Amino acid sequence: MDFKKLMSYQNMLQKDLRKEQLIDRKIELLTIINNLTTDPRNIVQKEQVIIEAHRNGFSEEETDELIEKLKEDNIIYESTPGFIKKR
């Protein structure tokens, strides 16, 4: 195997690993959201999610980014400003 092929393969593996890590973090944050959702309407205050995520090793920036990604994935949405609701 030549060097270029080896580097290409290594880059592909790194991309796959980053994707898996992102998926794992999204699942972790969604678990936090699920645990905080005790309201019968399935809503939780965004600030509560940020605080609990911080307790679990997430930075505020990472939490905000992951919330946006979960919104893009159509898994959650903000029913009213500052409140997250699962779909």
PDB file of N, CA, C and O in Angstrom:
ATOM      1  N   MET A   1       0.860  -1.177   0.000  1.00  0.00           N
ATOM      2  CA  MET A   1       0.000   0.000   0.000  1.00  0.00           C
ATOM      3  C   MET A   1       0.904   1.237   0.000  1.00  0.00           C
ATOM      4  O   MET A   1       1.814   1.357   0.821  1.00  0.00           O
ATOM      5  N   ASP A   2       0.642   2.134  -0.916  1.00  0.00           N
ATOM      6  CA  ASP A   2       1.489   3.321  -0.954  1.00  0.00           C
ATOM      7  C   ASP A   2       1.025   4.354   0.078  1.00  0.00           C
ATOM      8  O   ASP A   2      -0.055   4.238   0.657  1.00  0.00           O
ATOM      9  N   PHE A   3       1.855   5.345   0.286  1.00  0.00           N
ATOM     10  CA  PHE A   3       1.624   6.338   1.336  1.00  0.00           C
ATOM     11  C   PHE A   3       0.333   7.114   1.128  1.00  0.00           C
ATOM     12  O   PHE A   3      -0.398   7.353   2.089  1.00  0.00           O
ATOM     13  N   LYS A   4       0.033   7.516  -0.114  1.00  0.00           N
ATOM     14  CA  LYS A   4      -1.176   8.295  -0.384  1.00  0.00           C
ATOM     15  C   LYS A   4      -2.435   7.493  -0.066  1.00  0.00           C
ATOM     16  O   LYS A   4      -3.389   8.023   0.503  1.00  0.00           O
ATOM     17  N   LYS A   5      -2.432   6.230  -0.433  1.00  0.00           N
ATOM     18  CA  LYS A   5      -3.585   5.377  -0.130  1.00  0.00           C
ATOM     19  C   LYS A   5      -3.747   5.218   1.378  1.00  0.00           C
ATOM     20  O   LYS A   5      -4.862   5.252   1.900  1.00  0.00           O
ATOM     21  N   LEU A   6      -2.649   5.050   2.054  1.00  0.00           N
ATOM     22  CA  LEU A   6      -2.673   4.893   3.506  1.00  0.00           C
ATOM     23  C   LEU A   6      -3.213   6.158   4.174  1.00  0.00           C
ATOM     24  O   LEU A   6      -4.026   6.070   5.094  1.00  0.00           O
ATOM     25  N   MET A   7      -2.774   7.320   3.726  1.00  0.00           N
ATOM     26  CA  MET A   7      -3.263   8.587   4.281  1.00  0.00           C
ATOM     27  C   MET A   7      -4.745   8.784   3.983  1.00  0.00           C
ATOM     28  O   MET A   7      -5.497   9.268   4.829  1.00  0.00           O
ATOM     29  N   SER A   8      -5.155   8.410   2.789  1.00  0.00           N
ATOM     30  CA  SER A   8      -6.562   8.522   2.416  1.00  0.00           C
ATOM     31  C   SER A   8      -7.420   7.624   3.312  1.00  0.00           C
ATOM     32  O   SER A   8      -8.482   8.034   3.781  1.00  0.00           O
ATOM     33  N   TYR A   9      -6.958   6.424   3.538  1.00  0.00           N
ATOM     34  CA  TYR A   9      -7.671   5.482   4.398  1.00  0.00           C
ATOM     35  C   TYR A   9      -7.732   6.007   5.829  1.00  0.00           C
ATOM     36  O   TYR A   9      -8.769   5.905   6.485  1.00  0.00           O
ATOM     37  N   GLN A  10      -6.643   6.561   6.307  1.00  0.00           N
ATOM     38  CA  GLN A  10      -6.610   7.105   7.664  1.00  0.00           C
ATOM     39  C   GLN A  10      -7.569   8.286   7.790  1.00  0.00           C
ATOM     40  O   GLN A  10      -8.269   8.396   8.796  1.00  0.00           O
ATOM     41  N   ASN A  11      -7.618   9.168   6.800  1.00  0.00           N
ATOM     42  CA  ASN A  11      -8.547  10.296   6.828  1.00  0.00           C
ATOM     43  C   ASN A  11      -9.994   9.824   6.834  1.00  0.00           C
ATOM     44  O   ASN A  11     -10.828  10.380   7.549  1.00  0.00           O
ATOM     45  N   MET A  12     -10.292   8.810   6.048  1.00  0.00           N
ATOM     46  CA  MET A  12     -11.641   8.257   6.010  1.00  0.00           C
ATOM     47  C   MET A  12     -12.031   7.702   7.384  1.00  0.00           C
ATOM     48  O   MET A  12     -13.154   7.911   7.844  1.00  0.00           O
ATOM     49  N   LEU A  13     -11.120   7.008   8.027  1.00  0.00           N
ATOM     50  CA  LEU A  13     -11.395   6.452   9.353  1.00  0.00           C
ATOM     51  C   LEU A  13     -11.614   7.559  10.377  1.00  0.00           C
ATOM     52  O   LEU A  13     -12.486   7.444  11.238  1.00  0.00           O
ATOM     53  N   GLN A  14     -10.831   8.625  10.289  1.00  0.00           N
ATOM     54  CA  GLN A  14     -10.996   9.750  11.216  1.00  0.00           C
ATOM     55  C   GLN A  14     -12.351  10.413  11.039  1.00  0.00           C
ATOM     56  O   GLN A  14     -13.000  10.766  12.023  1.00  0.00           O
ATOM     57  N   LYS A  15     -12.790  10.587   9.788  1.00  0.00           N
ATOM     58  CA  LYS A  15     -14.106  11.173   9.528  1.00  0.00           C
ATOM     59  C   LYS A  15     -15.207  10.301  10.116  1.00  0.00           C
ATOM     60  O   LYS A  15     -16.136  10.802  10.751  1.00  0.00           O
ATOM     61  N   ASP A  16     -15.097   8.997   9.902  1.00  0.00           N
ATOM     62  CA  ASP A  16     -16.098   8.072  10.440  1.00  0.00           C
ATOM     63  C   ASP A  16     -16.125   8.117  11.963  1.00  0.00           C
ATOM     64  O   ASP A  16     -17.195   8.081  12.570  1.00  0.00           O
ATOM     65  N   LEU A  17     -14.961   8.193  12.572  1.00  0.00           N
ATOM     66  CA  LEU A  17     -14.874   8.256  14.025  1.00  0.00           C
ATOM     67  C   LEU A  17     -15.516   9.535  14.550  1.00  0.00           C
ATOM     68  O   LEU A  17     -16.233   9.500  15.550  1.00  0.00           O
ATOM     69  N   ARG A  18     -15.264  10.677  13.880  1.00  0.00           N
ATOM     70  CA  ARG A  18     -15.880  11.938  14.296  1.00  0.00           C
ATOM     71  C   ARG A  18     -17.400  11.878  14.178  1.00  0.00           C
ATOM     72  O   ARG A  18     -18.112  12.391  15.041  1.00  0.00           O
ATOM     73  N   LYS A  19     -17.898  11.252  13.109  1.00  0.00           N
ATOM     74  CA  LYS A  19     -19.345  11.108  12.943  1.00  0.00           C
ATOM     75  C   LYS A  19     -19.936  10.278  14.081  1.00  0.00           C
ATOM     76  O   LYS A  19     -20.971  10.633  14.646  1.00  0.00           O
ATOM     77  N   GLU A  20     -19.275   9.179  14.408  1.00  0.00           N
ATOM     78  CA  GLU A  20     -19.753   8.320  15.491  1.00  0.00           C
ATOM     79  C   GLU A  20     -19.733   9.049  16.826  1.00  0.00           C
ATOM     80  O   GLU A  20     -20.658   8.906  17.626  1.00  0.00           O
ATOM     81  N   GLN A  21     -18.688   9.826  17.072  1.00  0.00           N
ATOM     82  CA  GLN A  21     -18.599  10.580  18.317  1.00  0.00           C
ATOM     83  C   GLN A  21     -19.718  11.611  18.405  1.00  0.00           C
ATOM     84  O   GLN A  21     -20.296  11.805  19.474  1.00  0.00           O
ATOM     85  N   LEU A  22     -20.027  12.270  17.298  1.00  0.00           N
ATOM     86  CA  LEU A  22     -21.114  13.244  17.270  1.00  0.00           C
ATOM     87  C   LEU A  22     -22.448  12.560  17.553  1.00  0.00           C
ATOM     88  O   LEU A  22     -23.263  13.075  18.319  1.00  0.00           O
ATOM     89  N   ILE A  23     -22.665  11.419  16.944  1.00  0.00           N
ATOM     90  CA  ILE A  23     -23.908  10.669  17.183  1.00  0.00           C
ATOM     91  C   ILE A  23     -23.998  10.262  18.648  1.00  0.00           C
ATOM     92  O   ILE A  23     -25.063  10.368  19.256  1.00  0.00           O
ATOM     93  N   ASP A  24     -22.896   9.800  19.217  1.00  0.00           N
ATOM     94  CA  ASP A  24     -22.884   9.412  20.629  1.00  0.00           C
ATOM     95  C   ASP A  24     -23.229  10.593  21.532  1.00  0.00           C
ATOM     96  O   ASP A  24     -23.996  10.446  22.484  1.00  0.00           O
ATOM     97  N   ARG A  25     -22.666  11.763  21.237  1.00  0.00           N
ATOM     98  CA  ARG A  25     -22.950  12.949  22.064  1.00  0.00           C
ATOM     99  C   ARG A  25     -24.406  13.383  21.914  1.00  0.00           C
ATOM    100  O   ARG A  25     -25.032  13.810  22.884  1.00  0.00           O
ATOM    101  N   LYS A  26     -24.944  13.275  20.700  1.00  0.00           N
ATOM    102  CA  LYS A  26     -26.356  13.615  20.497  1.00  0.00           C
ATOM    103  C   LYS A  26     -27.247  12.670  21.302  1.00  0.00           C
ATOM    104  O   LYS A  26     -28.238  13.098  21.892  1.00  0.00           O
ATOM    105  N   ILE A  27     -26.897  11.408  21.324  1.00  0.00           N
ATOM    106  CA  ILE A  27     -27.672  10.430  22.097  1.00  0.00           C
ATOM    107  C   ILE A  27     -27.579  10.739  23.586  1.00  0.00           C
ATOM    108  O   ILE A  27     -28.575  10.660  24.304  1.00  0.00           O
ATOM    109  N   GLU A  28     -26.382  11.092  24.049  1.00  0.00           N
ATOM    110  CA  GLU A  28     -26.210  11.446  25.465  1.00  0.00           C
ATOM    111  C   GLU A  28     -27.080  12.650  25.834  1.00  0.00           C
ATOM    112  O   GLU A  28     -27.738  12.651  26.874  1.00  0.00           O
ATOM    113  N   LEU A  29     -27.079  13.673  24.976  1.00  0.00           N
ATOM    114  CA  LEU A  29     -27.877  14.868  25.258  1.00  0.00           C
ATOM    115  C   LEU A  29     -29.370  14.550  25.191  1.00  0.00           C
ATOM    116  O   LEU A  29     -30.146  15.052  26.004  1.00  0.00           O
ATOM    117  N   LEU A  30     -29.770  13.737  24.248  1.00  0.00           N
ATOM    118  CA  LEU A  30     -31.173  13.346  24.150  1.00  0.00           C
ATOM    119  C   LEU A  30     -31.606  12.550  25.382  1.00  0.00           C
ATOM    120  O   LEU A  30     -32.747  12.673  25.826  1.00  0.00           O
ATOM    121  N   THR A  31     -30.725  11.754  25.924  1.00  0.00           N
ATOM    122  CA  THR A  31     -31.007  11.023  27.160  1.00  0.00           C
ATOM    123  C   THR A  31     -31.224  12.004  28.307  1.00  0.00           C
ATOM    124  O   THR A  31     -32.133  11.824  29.118  1.00  0.00           O
ATOM    125  N   ILE A  32     -30.392  13.040  28.375  1.00  0.00           N
ATOM    126  CA  ILE A  32     -30.557  14.072  29.406  1.00  0.00           C
ATOM    127  C   ILE A  32     -31.914  14.747  29.239  1.00  0.00           C
ATOM    128  O   ILE A  32     -32.635  14.953  30.215  1.00  0.00           O
ATOM    129  N   ILE A  33     -32.257  15.091  28.002  1.00  0.00           N
ATOM    130  CA  ILE A  33     -33.556  15.720  27.737  1.00  0.00           C
ATOM    131  C   ILE A  33     -34.690  14.794  28.160  1.00  0.00           C
ATOM    132  O   ILE A  33     -35.656  15.235  28.783  1.00  0.00           O
ATOM    133  N   ASN A  34     -34.574  13.516  27.823  1.00  0.00           N
ATOM    134  CA  ASN A  34     -35.609  12.546  28.211  1.00  0.00           C
ATOM    135  C   ASN A  34     -35.753  12.459  29.730  1.00  0.00           C
ATOM    136  O   ASN A  34     -36.868  12.390  30.246  1.00  0.00           O
ATOM    137  N   ASN A  35     -34.645  12.462  30.435  1.00  0.00           N
ATOM    138  CA  ASN A  35     -34.684  12.369  31.897  1.00  0.00           C
ATOM    139  C   ASN A  35     -35.287  13.615  32.545  1.00  0.00           C
ATOM    140  O   ASN A  35     -35.884  13.534  33.618  1.00  0.00           O
ATOM    141  N   LEU A  36     -35.131  14.755  31.895  1.00  0.00           N
ATOM    142  CA  LEU A  36     -35.665  15.999  32.442  1.00  0.00           C
ATOM    143  C   LEU A  36     -37.120  16.246  32.045  1.00  0.00           C
ATOM    144  O   LEU A  36     -37.785  17.110  32.617  1.00  0.00           O
ATOM    145  N   THR A  37     -37.602  15.504  31.088  1.00  0.00           N
ATOM    146  CA  THR A  37     -38.955  15.713  30.587  1.00  0.00           C
ATOM    147  C   THR A  37     -39.946  14.948  31.456  1.00  0.00           C
ATOM    148  O   THR A  37     -40.267  13.788  31.200  1.00  0.00           O
ATOM    149  N   THR A  38     -40.418  15.634  32.489  1.00  0.00           N
ATOM    150  CA  THR A  38     -41.393  15.012  33.383  1.00  0.00           C
ATOM    151  C   THR A  38     -42.772  15.616  33.196  1.00  0.00           C
ATOM    152  O   THR A  38     -43.772  15.080  33.674  1.00  0.00           O
ATOM    153  N   ASP A  39     -42.811  16.733  32.498  1.00  0.00           N
ATOM    154  CA  ASP A  39     -44.065  17.412  32.213  1.00  0.00           C
ATOM    155  C   ASP A  39     -44.908  16.545  31.280  1.00  0.00           C
ATOM    156  O   ASP A  39     -44.364  15.969  30.338  1.00  0.00           O
ATOM    157  N   PRO A  40     -46.208  16.434  31.508  1.00  0.00           N
ATOM    158  CA  PRO A  40     -47.048  15.618  30.618  1.00  0.00           C
ATOM    159  C   PRO A  40     -47.041  16.107  29.167  1.00  0.00           C
ATOM    160  O   PRO A  40     -47.355  15.350  28.248  1.00  0.00           O
ATOM    161  N   ARG A  41     -46.683  17.361  28.974  1.00  0.00           N
ATOM    162  CA  ARG A  41     -46.631  17.905  27.612  1.00  0.00           C
ATOM    163  C   ARG A  41     -45.284  17.644  26.945  1.00  0.00           C
ATOM    164  O   ARG A  41     -45.056  18.089  25.820  1.00  0.00           O
ATOM    165  N   ASN A  42     -44.390  16.928  27.625  1.00  0.00           N
ATOM    166  CA  ASN A  42     -43.062  16.590  27.105  1.00  0.00           C
ATOM    167  C   ASN A  42     -42.220  17.809  26.770  1.00  0.00           C
ATOM    168  O   ASN A  42     -41.536  17.827  25.746  1.00  0.00           O
ATOM    169  N   ILE A  43     -42.261  18.836  27.625  1.00  0.00           N
ATOM    170  CA  ILE A  43     -41.407  20.001  27.413  1.00  0.00           C
ATOM    171  C   ILE A  43     -40.443  20.149  28.577  1.00  0.00           C
ATOM    172  O   ILE A  43     -40.709  19.702  29.693  1.00  0.00           O
ATOM    173  N   VAL A  44     -39.325  20.783  28.290  1.00  0.00           N
ATOM    174  CA  VAL A  44     -38.318  21.044  29.312  1.00  0.00           C
ATOM    175  C   VAL A  44     -37.679  22.393  28.997  1.00  0.00           C
ATOM    176  O   VAL A  44     -37.519  22.762  27.834  1.00  0.00           O
ATOM    177  N   GLN A  45     -37.324  23.110  30.036  1.00  0.00           N
ATOM    178  CA  GLN A  45     -36.686  24.404  29.858  1.00  0.00           C
ATOM    179  C   GLN A  45     -35.271  24.189  29.327  1.00  0.00           C
ATOM    180  O   GLN A  45     -34.522  23.360  29.844  1.00  0.00           O
ATOM    181  N   LYS A  46     -34.920  24.936  28.303  1.00  0.00           N
ATOM    182  CA  LYS A  46     -33.608  24.807  27.672  1.00  0.00           C
ATOM    183  C   LYS A  46     -32.490  25.029  28.681  1.00  0.00           C
ATOM    184  O   LYS A  46     -31.472  24.338  28.643  1.00  0.00           O
ATOM    185  N   GLU A  47     -32.672  25.984  29.577  1.00  0.00           N
ATOM    186  CA  GLU A  47     -31.655  26.276  30.593  1.00  0.00           C
ATOM    187  C   GLU A  47     -31.407  25.067  31.496  1.00  0.00           C
ATOM    188  O   GLU A  47     -30.273  24.812  31.901  1.00  0.00           O
ATOM    189  N   GLN A  48     -32.465  24.330  31.808  1.00  0.00           N
ATOM    190  CA  GLN A  48     -32.316  23.110  32.613  1.00  0.00           C
ATOM    191  C   GLN A  48     -31.445  22.096  31.881  1.00  0.00           C
ATOM    192  O   GLN A  48     -30.588  21.448  32.481  1.00  0.00           O
ATOM    193  N   VAL A  49     -31.674  21.968  30.581  1.00  0.00           N
ATOM    194  CA  VAL A  49     -30.890  21.026  29.779  1.00  0.00           C
ATOM    195  C   VAL A  49     -29.423  21.437  29.788  1.00  0.00           C
ATOM    196  O   VAL A  49     -28.541  20.591  29.938  1.00  0.00           O
ATOM    197  N   ILE A  50     -29.159  22.724  29.628  1.00  0.00           N
ATOM    198  CA  ILE A  50     -27.775  23.215  29.613  1.00  0.00           C
ATOM    199  C   ILE A  50     -27.091  22.941  30.952  1.00  0.00           C
ATOM    200  O   ILE A  50     -25.940  22.506  30.982  1.00  0.00           O
ATOM    201  N   ILE A  51     -27.786  23.191  32.046  1.00  0.00           N
ATOM    202  CA  ILE A  51     -27.216  22.957  33.379  1.00  0.00           C
ATOM    203  C   ILE A  51     -26.923  21.472  33.595  1.00  0.00           C
ATOM    204  O   ILE A  51     -25.838  21.107  34.047  1.00  0.00           O
ATOM    205  N   GLU A  52     -27.885  20.632  33.272  1.00  0.00           N
ATOM    206  CA  GLU A  52     -27.694  19.187  33.478  1.00  0.00           C
ATOM    207  C   GLU A  52     -26.614  18.643  32.543  1.00  0.00           C
ATOM    208  O   GLU A  52     -25.827  17.782  32.935  1.00  0.00           O
ATOM    209  N   ALA A  53     -26.578  19.141  31.318  1.00  0.00           N
ATOM    210  CA  ALA A  53     -25.544  18.697  30.379  1.00  0.00           C
ATOM    211  C   ALA A  53     -24.161  19.095  30.892  1.00  0.00           C
ATOM    212  O   ALA A  53     -23.204  18.331  30.771  1.00  0.00           O
ATOM    213  N   HIS A  54     -24.062  20.297  31.466  1.00  0.00           N
ATOM    214  CA  HIS A  54     -22.787  20.749  32.036  1.00  0.00           C
ATOM    215  C   HIS A  54     -22.338  19.820  33.159  1.00  0.00           C
ATOM    216  O   HIS A  54     -21.153  19.512  33.285  1.00  0.00           O
ATOM    217  N   ARG A  55     -23.283  19.383  33.963  1.00  0.00           N
ATOM    218  CA  ARG A  55     -22.960  18.416  35.041  1.00  0.00           C
ATOM    219  C   ARG A  55     -22.451  17.093  34.478  1.00  0.00           C
ATOM    220  O   ARG A  55     -21.734  16.352  35.151  1.00  0.00           O
ATOM    221  N   ASN A  56     -22.832  16.810  33.236  1.00  0.00           N
ATOM    222  CA  ASN A  56     -22.425  15.561  32.593  1.00  0.00           C
ATOM    223  C   ASN A  56     -21.257  15.741  31.633  1.00  0.00           C
ATOM    224  O   ASN A  56     -21.000  14.875  30.797  1.00  0.00           O
ATOM    225  N   GLY A  57     -20.547  16.864  31.750  1.00  0.00           N
ATOM    226  CA  GLY A  57     -19.322  17.046  30.989  1.00  0.00           C
ATOM    227  C   GLY A  57     -19.454  17.773  29.660  1.00  0.00           C
ATOM    228  O   GLY A  57     -18.491  17.829  28.896  1.00  0.00           O
ATOM    229  N   PHE A  58     -20.612  18.326  29.368  1.00  0.00           N
ATOM    230  CA  PHE A  58     -20.802  19.094  28.142  1.00  0.00           C
ATOM    231  C   PHE A  58     -20.486  20.561  28.424  1.00  0.00           C
ATOM    232  O   PHE A  58     -20.795  21.073  29.501  1.00  0.00           O
ATOM    233  N   SER A  59     -19.876  21.228  27.463  1.00  0.00           N
ATOM    234  CA  SER A  59     -19.728  22.675  27.586  1.00  0.00           C
ATOM    235  C   SER A  59     -21.033  23.311  27.121  1.00  0.00           C
ATOM    236  O   SER A  59     -21.839  22.665  26.453  1.00  0.00           O
ATOM    237  N   GLU A  60     -21.237  24.567  27.473  1.00  0.00           N
ATOM    238  CA  GLU A  60     -22.460  25.255  27.046  1.00  0.00           C
ATOM    239  C   GLU A  60     -22.496  25.376  25.521  1.00  0.00           C
ATOM    240  O   GLU A  60     -23.555  25.239  24.909  1.00  0.00           O
ATOM    241  N   GLU A  61     -21.345  25.631  24.918  1.00  0.00           N
ATOM    242  CA  GLU A  61     -21.280  25.756  23.462  1.00  0.00           C
ATOM    243  C   GLU A  61     -21.631  24.433  22.787  1.00  0.00           C
ATOM    244  O   GLU A  61     -22.386  24.404  21.816  1.00  0.00           O
ATOM    245  N   GLU A  62     -21.076  23.336  23.310  1.00  0.00           N
ATOM    246  CA  GLU A  62     -21.364  22.025  22.731  1.00  0.00           C
ATOM    247  C   GLU A  62     -22.849  21.704  22.871  1.00  0.00           C
ATOM    248  O   GLU A  62     -23.466  21.178  21.945  1.00  0.00           O
ATOM    249  N   THR A  63     -23.415  22.021  24.027  1.00  0.00           N
ATOM    250  CA  THR A  63     -24.835  21.759  24.248  1.00  0.00           C
ATOM    251  C   THR A  63     -25.692  22.536  23.258  1.00  0.00           C
ATOM    252  O   THR A  63     -26.621  21.986  22.666  1.00  0.00           O
ATOM    253  N   ASP A  64     -25.378  23.819  23.078  1.00  0.00           N
ATOM    254  CA  ASP A  64     -26.126  24.635  22.109  1.00  0.00           C
ATOM    255  C   ASP A  64     -26.011  24.065  20.697  1.00  0.00           C
ATOM    256  O   ASP A  64     -27.000  23.985  19.968  1.00  0.00           O
ATOM    257  N   GLU A  65     -24.799  23.670  20.320  1.00  0.00           N
ATOM    258  CA  GLU A  65     -24.589  23.099  18.989  1.00  0.00           C
ATOM    259  C   GLU A  65     -25.378  21.805  18.810  1.00  0.00           C
ATOM    260  O   GLU A  65     -25.990  21.581  17.765  1.00  0.00           O
ATOM    261  N   LEU A  66     -25.360  20.965  19.828  1.00  0.00           N
ATOM    262  CA  LEU A  66     -26.076  19.689  19.734  1.00  0.00           C
ATOM    263  C   LEU A  66     -27.585  19.895  19.711  1.00  0.00           C
ATOM    264  O   LEU A  66     -28.301  19.177  19.013  1.00  0.00           O
ATOM    265  N   ILE A  67     -28.069  20.870  20.466  1.00  0.00           N
ATOM    266  CA  ILE A  67     -29.503  21.180  20.434  1.00  0.00           C
ATOM    267  C   ILE A  67     -29.892  21.605  19.019  1.00  0.00           C
ATOM    268  O   ILE A  67     -30.926  21.185  18.501  1.00  0.00           O
ATOM    269  N   GLU A  68     -29.066  22.432  18.404  1.00  0.00           N
ATOM    270  CA  GLU A  68     -29.350  22.873  17.027  1.00  0.00           C
ATOM    271  C   GLU A  68     -29.334  21.682  16.062  1.00  0.00           C
ATOM    272  O   GLU A  68     -30.173  21.602  15.165  1.00  0.00           O
ATOM    273  N   LYS A  69     -28.394  20.766  16.242  1.00  0.00           N
ATOM    274  CA  LYS A  69     -28.329  19.589  15.375  1.00  0.00           C
ATOM    275  C   LYS A  69     -29.549  18.694  15.580  1.00  0.00           C
ATOM    276  O   LYS A  69     -30.083  18.145  14.616  1.00  0.00           O
ATOM    277  N   LEU A  70     -29.995  18.543  16.831  1.00  0.00           N
ATOM    278  CA  LEU A  70     -31.192  17.748  17.092  1.00  0.00           C
ATOM    279  C   LEU A  70     -32.425  18.404  16.478  1.00  0.00           C
ATOM    280  O   LEU A  70     -33.342  17.714  16.032  1.00  0.00           O
ATOM    281  N   LYS A  71     -32.447  19.731  16.454  1.00  0.00           N
ATOM    282  CA  LYS A  71     -33.538  20.448  15.778  1.00  0.00           C
ATOM    283  C   LYS A  71     -33.490  20.187  14.277  1.00  0.00           C
ATOM    284  O   LYS A  71     -34.515  19.917  13.650  1.00  0.00           O
ATOM    285  N   GLU A  72     -32.276  20.270  13.701  1.00  0.00           N
ATOM    286  CA  GLU A  72     -32.106  20.016  12.271  1.00  0.00           C
ATOM    287  C   GLU A  72     -32.524  18.596  11.914  1.00  0.00           C
ATOM    288  O   GLU A  72     -33.072  18.352  10.838  1.00  0.00           O
ATOM    289  N   ASP A  73     -32.260  17.660  12.827  1.00  0.00           N
ATOM    290  CA  ASP A  73     -32.633  16.263  12.606  1.00  0.00           C
ATOM    291  C   ASP A  73     -34.120  16.017  12.854  1.00  0.00           C
ATOM    292  O   ASP A  73     -34.613  14.901  12.687  1.00  0.00           O
ATOM    293  N   ASN A  74     -34.832  17.083  13.260  1.00  0.00           N
ATOM    294  CA  ASN A  74     -36.270  17.026  13.506  1.00  0.00           C
ATOM    295  C   ASN A  74     -36.636  16.095  14.670  1.00  0.00           C
ATOM    296  O   ASN A  74     -37.689  15.458  14.660  1.00  0.00           O
ATOM    297  N   ILE A  75     -35.757  16.028  15.666  1.00  0.00           N
ATOM    298  CA  ILE A  75     -35.994  15.196  16.843  1.00  0.00           C
ATOM    299  C   ILE A  75     -36.617  16.025  17.953  1.00  0.00           C
ATOM    300  O   ILE A  75     -37.461  15.538  18.705  1.00  0.00           O
ATOM    301  N   ILE A  76     -36.197  17.280  18.051  1.00  0.00           N
ATOM    302  CA  ILE A  76     -36.758  18.205  19.038  1.00  0.00           C
ATOM    303  C   ILE A  76     -37.072  19.523  18.346  1.00  0.00           C
ATOM    304  O   ILE A  76     -36.664  19.751  17.207  1.00  0.00           O
ATOM    305  N   TYR A  77     -37.796  20.382  19.039  1.00  0.00           N
ATOM    306  CA  TYR A  77     -38.038  21.740  18.560  1.00  0.00           C
ATOM    307  C   TYR A  77     -38.320  22.620  19.758  1.00  0.00           C
ATOM    308  O   TYR A  77     -38.602  22.128  20.850  1.00  0.00           O
ATOM    309  N   GLU A  78     -38.242  23.935  19.546  1.00  0.00           N
ATOM    310  CA  GLU A  78     -38.568  24.876  20.611  1.00  0.00           C
ATOM    311  C   GLU A  78     -40.027  25.244  20.452  1.00  0.00           C
ATOM    312  O   GLU A  78     -40.396  26.000  19.553  1.00  0.00           O
ATOM    313  N   SER A  79     -40.861  24.698  21.343  1.00  0.00           N
ATOM    314  CA  SER A  79     -42.301  24.953  21.265  1.00  0.00           C
ATOM    315  C   SER A  79     -42.596  26.420  21.557  1.00  0.00           C
ATOM    316  O   SER A  79     -43.441  27.033  20.905  1.00  0.00           O
ATOM    317  N   THR A  80     -41.907  26.965  22.521  1.00  0.00           N
ATOM    318  CA  THR A  80     -41.918  28.393  22.811  1.00  0.00           C
ATOM    319  C   THR A  80     -40.475  28.765  23.109  1.00  0.00           C
ATOM    320  O   THR A  80     -39.691  27.896  23.489  1.00  0.00           O
ATOM    321  N   PRO A  81     -40.103  30.022  22.950  1.00  0.00           N
ATOM    322  CA  PRO A  81     -38.712  30.392  23.202  1.00  0.00           C
ATOM    323  C   PRO A  81     -38.239  29.939  24.592  1.00  0.00           C
ATOM    324  O   PRO A  81     -38.861  30.243  25.609  1.00  0.00           O
ATOM    325  N   GLY A  82     -37.129  29.210  24.601  1.00  0.00           N
ATOM    326  CA  GLY A  82     -36.545  28.754  25.862  1.00  0.00           C
ATOM    327  C   GLY A  82     -37.054  27.409  26.352  1.00  0.00           C
ATOM    328  O   GLY A  82     -36.632  26.940  27.409  1.00  0.00           O
ATOM    329  N   PHE A  83     -37.956  26.777  25.600  1.00  0.00           N
ATOM    330  CA  PHE A  83     -38.488  25.470  25.987  1.00  0.00           C
ATOM    331  C   PHE A  83     -38.338  24.478  24.843  1.00  0.00           C
ATOM    332  O   PHE A  83     -38.655  24.778  23.692  1.00  0.00           O
ATOM    333  N   ILE A  84     -37.850  23.295  25.184  1.00  0.00           N
ATOM    334  CA  ILE A  84     -37.594  22.248  24.204  1.00  0.00           C
ATOM    335  C   ILE A  84     -38.692  21.192  24.322  1.00  0.00           C
ATOM    336  O   ILE A  84     -39.100  20.813  25.420  1.00  0.00           O
ATOM    337  N   LYS A  85     -39.146  20.740  23.190  1.00  0.00           N
ATOM    338  CA  LYS A  85     -40.162  19.691  23.157  1.00  0.00           C
ATOM    339  C   LYS A  85     -39.708  18.600  22.196  1.00  0.00           C
ATOM    340  O   LYS A  85     -39.189  18.884  21.116  1.00  0.00           O
ATOM    341  N   LYS A  86     -39.909  17.355  22.601  1.00  0.00           N
ATOM    342  CA  LYS A  86     -39.575  16.228  21.735  1.00  0.00           C
ATOM    343  C   LYS A  86     -40.681  16.038  20.713  1.00  0.00           C
ATOM    344  O   LYS A  86     -41.846  16.323  20.990  1.00  0.00           O
ATOM    345  N   ARG A  87     -40.322  15.561  19.546  1.00  0.00           N
ATOM    346  CA  ARG A  87     -41.308  15.258  18.503  1.00  0.00           C
ATOM    347  C   ARG A  87     -41.837  13.866  18.689  1.00  0.00           C
ATOM    348  O   ARG A  87     -42.680  13.417  17.912  1.00  0.00           O
TER     349      ARG A  87
END
